[in-house]
Amino acid sequence: MQLCVLPALVLASALLPPAAAQVAALKRAVADAEARAVRTGVAVCDEDGTVLYRHRAAEPFVPASNMKLLTAAGVLHGLGQDFLFRTLFRVVDGELLVTASGDPNMLDGTEHDPVVVFGHVARELRSRDIHALRSVRLLPGPFTGPTRPPTWPQDQLHTYYCAPTSGFVLEQGTFIMSIQRSGGRNAKVQLVAPPSGYTIKGSISESTTRKGATYGAIDLGGSLKVRGKFYRKSPRVKITTAVKDPQRWYRDTLIERLAAGGIQVNVGAKTTSAGVVYEHRSPLLPALRRMLEDSSNFDAEQCVRVLGAIKTRDGSLEGGRAALAQQIAELVSMSPAGVVITDGSGLSKQNRITPGLLVVAMFHSFGGADGGVLRDSLAVSGRTGTLRKRFVGTDMVGRVRAKTGWIRGASSLSGLVEMPNGKRRWFSILMNYDRKRNGVNKDLKRIQETIVRAVAGIVTKG
């Protein structure tokens, strides 16, 4: 019997008596949610493909960040765990040409820090006796079109969780500023990353009281503006803000770091054609980990665009979504009805997926031969990430690996339960309610945990 899109799974027919009590507890929890006017979908299957429970499993729901489970499964299926982002730096007629790879890993403090990567480029140029360039040109290739889905909240595009994507991007499409007391009239403000060399305009005054101590930074395009008040007894803080144009930040930071490495740009350099001077490679897996562990919207959208670029030479948002849909269809061996993929992150309220689809995707991907890299990226109950404070005080601590999700009107929890015998059970809980309601999610989290505990208690033959 099929559970939405569970062609490989069968309905359990051999539950032992203790299972009846646990299924009854599960049903009561679902009824509790729906009595609160929260439409609730649940799908559960065993490691051997046995369907243990389903409720509204074939109905489409707004998944919130549980969409990232589907995205991670599709990206891994399409690109493979050994995939590398490859960014080429070539010199042709005295011009440095950079070919986009959509690399999302160029982050401050890592081995892919722009200071490190662009420093390698400068070193390779010097080794070829190239000390000046006519210009730097970025070649985006298939990465075309808008940088964000149009369905994202338009009043929040400055936030880090709405950061733009691009064929060229640094620091997950954001810039980081540090603010600390100076002992004078204004706080000390510095650009931490990316190291673009942009000037900072405006100031943040020091305040003797906490009241009204708010501050922020704005990308003006080539410079930054800060404003506000900083409580002078506060410790040093960092703020993260979305950039306006990630490609501009990439080019300007590259030029800045080349200059620091002794390479002048935009001068009358002699004509030079050195070909490829450097290829930077970085792996897919850190991006998948950030997608699941940090719930990074940026990494979800960026990886979807790369999937489209690799599979169909269309790295636009639309091309990425189409490629993701195709990979999901291949993964579950059919095209699920009623599913709507609007973005890869789940930030859009227009996404529609079913609990059954999520369970199948996890069963085949997270439970497959390469699934360990995805399982290890999920938060662990009572220990890490968004599950650090959940299931505390129960025997479920350390046994649940899952992805949480919440946007207004949607709450979700999907993942796996590790059983005492070493086997796993896959579950998906998707809940939707009136977006105008406030303060609902606390109760829904409690209900979700009750459902998961019941899932873990179902006893089957064998």
N, C-alpha and C positions, 0 to 999 in steps of 0.2 A: 504494500500500500504506500502511495506516495505522500510525502509531507511537503506540500508546495512543490519545491524542486528537489526532492530527495529520491531520485530514481534509483540510487544504489542502496537505499536504506529500507528496512522493513519494520513494520509495527510490532512492538513487543507482544508476545503471546505467552510468555512464561515468567510472570512476576510472582515471587513468593509472597505469602501473607503479610509480612512486614511492609511490603511495598505499598499495600493498599492504604495503610495509615499515612505513609509519606506522600502518596499521590493525593490523598484527601487533604493533607496539610497544604500541599501545593495549590490545589483547587481553591481552598479557603483564602490563601494569600492573593490569588488572582481575583477572586470575588471581592475581596477587601478593596483592591485597587479600583475595580470597575464600579463598586458602590460609591466611590469617590468621584465618579464621572471621568475616570481615566481608562481609555481604551487600551487594553493590554494584550500583547501577543507574546507567546512563549513557545519555544521549540527546544527539545532535548533529545540527544541521541548518545548511544554508547560508542565505545571505541570500535566495536565490531559492526557498527552500522545499524544497531537496533534502535528504533524510535521509542523512547520511554514516555514522552508526553508531548502534547501539542495543544495549543489554544490560539485560535486566530493566526495560525502559523503561515497561512497563505495570504493573509491580508497585508497590504502595503502600509508602512509606517514611516513617519519622519524619523530617521535614525540618530540624529545628532552626530556626535563623534564616533559612534559605532560604525559609521560609514568608512572610517579609516581601516577597519578590519578587512572590508571588502577591497579597498584600494590596495592595501599591503599584499593581500592574496593575489590580486590581479597583476600588480607590478612584479612581484616575485615570479609568478607564472610566466609572464611575458619576457622578462629580462634575465632571469636566473640569478642565483646568489653570487656568482662570480663576476657579474657585470661591473665594468669600470667606466666612469666618466672620463673622457679623453679630450683635453683642451690643447689645441695645437697653436704654437707661436712660430710664425714664419716671417722671414725678411725678404721682401721682393721690391727691388728698385728703391732701396733705402727706406721702405715703409714697413713697420711691424704690423702684420696681419694676425688677428686672433680669431680662431674658428670656435664657435660656441659648442659646448657640450651639455649645457644646463646643469653643470656641477653645483649641487647644493651644499657641499661640504667645506667651502672656504670660510672658515670661522676663526675668530681671534683665539689664540692660545692653543691651537691644534697644529698637527703636522701640515695641515692645509691652510694655515694662516696666510692671508695675502702677503704679509711681510716676507714669509718664507718662500712662497711660490714665486712671487714677482722678483724676489732676490735671486732665485735660481735663473730666471730669465735674464736678469742683468748680468749675472756671472757668465752665462753662456754667450751673451753678446760680446762681452769683453774678451772672452777666449777666442773669438773670431775677429778680434781687433775692430769691433764696431763700437764706437763711443758716442755716436750721434745718429739720430733718425729724423727723417723728414716729417713723419707723423705716425700716429697709432690709429689703426682702423679695426673696428670690431665687426665680424661677419656673423650675423645671427643665424644664417641658414634657415632651417625649418621652424625656428622659434619666432613666430609672427603673431600679430594681433594683440588684444588687450592683455594686461598683466594680472587682472583679477576677474572672477566671475561677476557678471552684472547683477546676480541675485544676492550678493553679499550686502550687509547693512551699509548703506552709503554714508551714514553719519559716523562710522567707526573706521574708516579707511586709514586713519592716521595711527591706529593701534598696531602693536606688534603682531597680534593674532590675525590681522587683515593685511599682512605684508604682501607686496607684489612679487610676482614671479617673472622670470626672464631667462633667455639663453645665457645671459651674463648676470650673475648676482653674487653679492658678498653679504656675509653676516645675516643670512636668511631674510634678505630684503629689508633690513633695519639698520639704524645707526644707534650707537650706544654713547651716552654722555655720562660723565661722572660729576657729582656736585659735592662739595665739602666746604666746611667753614674756612675762612681765611683770616679771621680775626679783625677784618676791616669792615667796610660798609657793604661790600658785595661778596658773595660766596665765590669760591674758586670753581670754575667750570672748564672741563676739558673734554675733547672728543676722544673716546677710547678706541672705537672701531666703527667702520673701516678707517684705515689711516690715510684719508684722502687729502689731508692738509687744508681742508676748508676753514675759512675764517669764521669766527663766532661773533655774531652781532647781538647787541642788547646785554642785559645783565640780570642776575638773580640776587636780589638784596637779602641781607641777613636780617632775620627777625628775632626779637627777644622773647617772643611767645609762639606757642604752637598754633594758636588760632589764626586761620587765614594763611598758613604756611603751605602753599601749593605752588607748583612750578612745572614748566614744560619746555619742550624744544620743537622747533619747526624747521623743516627742510625747505629752504628758499630756492634751491637749484643752484649749486655752486657755492653756497654759504649756508650757515645755520643761524637761527635766531632763538635766543632763550629769553625767558621772562618769568616773573613770579617772585615768591619769597621762600627762604629756606631757614628753618629753625636752627639757630646757631649751636644748639647743644646736640643736634642730631649727628649720628655717625655718617661717614661718607656713603653716598647712595649712587646707584646707577639707574638711569632711565633708558628705556628702549622704545624707539619710535620708528614707524614705517617710513622708508624713503619714498620720494616721489618718482624717481627714475633710476631703477637699479642699474641700467646699462651705463648711464652717465657716471654713477659712483664707481663702477668697475673701471671705466676708461681713465677717469681722473686719478683714481687710486693707483692704477698701473703706472701712469705717467709720473706720479709723485714718488713711487718706489723705484722707478728706473732712475730718476734724478738722484735719489739717495744712493743708488748703486753706481753712480758715475756715468749714466747714459743720458745725454741731452735729447730732448724731443722738440719738434717744430723749429728746426734750424736747417740751414742750407747744407745738409749732409751730402757727402758724395754718394753717387748711385751704387748701391750694394744689393746683391741678390745671394743671400746665404742659404735660402731654403728653410727647412725646419730647423729651428735653433733649440726648441724645447717642447716636450710634450708632458703635460701634467696629467697624472692618473689618480683617481680617487675612487673608492669602492661604494657600492650601493648600500651595503648593510648598515652603516651608521645613519643614513637617511631613514631607512626603514625603522631603525630603533627609535630615532627621535619622533617619527610619525606615531608610533604606538606608545612609547614610554613617556614622552613629553607632550603627546597629543598635538604635535606641530602641524598646524594648518598649512604653513608654508611648504614643508617637506612633502605633504600629501599632494598638493597642487603641482609642485615642481616635478615630482616623480611621475605624475600622470602626464605632464607635458613631455617629459623625456621618453616615456613609453610611446606616445604618439609619434615623436620624432624618429625613434628607432624602427617602429613597426610600419609606419605609413609615410614617413618623411613629412608629417604634419605635426609640428610641436606647438600648435596653437592650443588654447583651452578647449576648443571644440574638437580638434583632432585628438587631443589626449583623452577626452571623455569617450569618444567613439572607440578608441583603441582599448580603453579600460573595459567598456561594455563587451567588446569582442573577446578579451581575455577571460572575463567572468563566464561568458557563454561557453568557452572552451573548457574552463575549469570544472563547471558543473554539468557539462555535456548537453546543454540546451540553452535556449534564450528565454529567461524567466519572464512570464507575463506580469504586467503591472508595475514593473520596476522602472524607476526614473532616476538616472544619474545626472545630476546637475553640476556637481563638483566632486572633488576627491576627498575633501576634508570633513564634510557634514555640516559646515557652517550655513549652507543654504537651506532654507525651510522647504524648498521645492523637491528635495531628494525624497524618493520613496523606495524602500526595500522591505523585504519580508523577513520575519524571524527564521523561516525555513531556509531561505536563500543564505542567510548568514551562517547557519549551522552547517549547511552543505559546503560552503566555501571554506569554512574553518576545518571541517572534516577532511577535505581533500588537500588543503594547502598547509594549514598549521599542523595537521596530523600526518602530512606526507613526509617523504624522504628528506626534503629540505626544510621541513616545518620547524625544526629546532631553533633556527635563527629568529623566527617570528615568535614562537612561544617564549623564548628567553627575553624578548623585548616587551612583554606584557607586564603590567604592574602585578605585584604579589600581595595577596590579602594580609593585612596587618603588618606589612613590612616595607613595601616600596611604592613610590608614585602615588597615583590617585586612590589606591587601595590601602595606603599606609594606615589610615584610621578606620578602616572598615573591617568587619568580622572580628574586631578585637574582643577578647574575652570568650571566644567560642573555639570549638575544635577545628574550625575552618581556617585558622591562621596558618599561612604558608601553603595552603592546599588549593587556593583559587588563583588562577592567572586570568586576568580579564581586562577589557577596555571599558571604561566608563564613558558616559556621554550626557551632555545637557545643553540645550538651548531652550529659550522660552517656548513652552508648549511640548517639549519632548525630553524624556529621561530614559536612559538605556544602560544595560550592563550585559555584555556578552563575552564568552570566553570558555574556559575549561575548569573542571574540578578534577583534582588528582585523588584517586581512590586508594584505600589502604593496600590493595593488591597490585598497585603500580599502574593500573589502567586509567584511562581518562574518560570523562563525560563532557560533551560539548553542549553548551546552552546559549540561547539568545533570548533576552527579555527586552522588548521594545514597548514603551509607554508613551501615549500621546494624550494631551488634554488641552483645554482652552488656554490660549496664550495669554489671556488677560488675567488669569489666576496667578497669585503670588504665594510663596511659601509652601508650595506643594512638594518640592523635590526632597525635602528632609524625610517626609513620610514614605515617599516612593523608594528611597534608598533602603529604608528598613524593610519594606515589602520585598524588594529585590533580594536582599540577603536572606529573608525567610524562604523565598523560592529556591535559592541556591542550596541552602541547607537541606531542604526537602529533596532536591535532586540528588544530593550526595547520599541520602539515606535510602533511596530506592534499591531494593534487593532483588536480584534476578537469579534464575537458575544458571548454573555453570559459573 
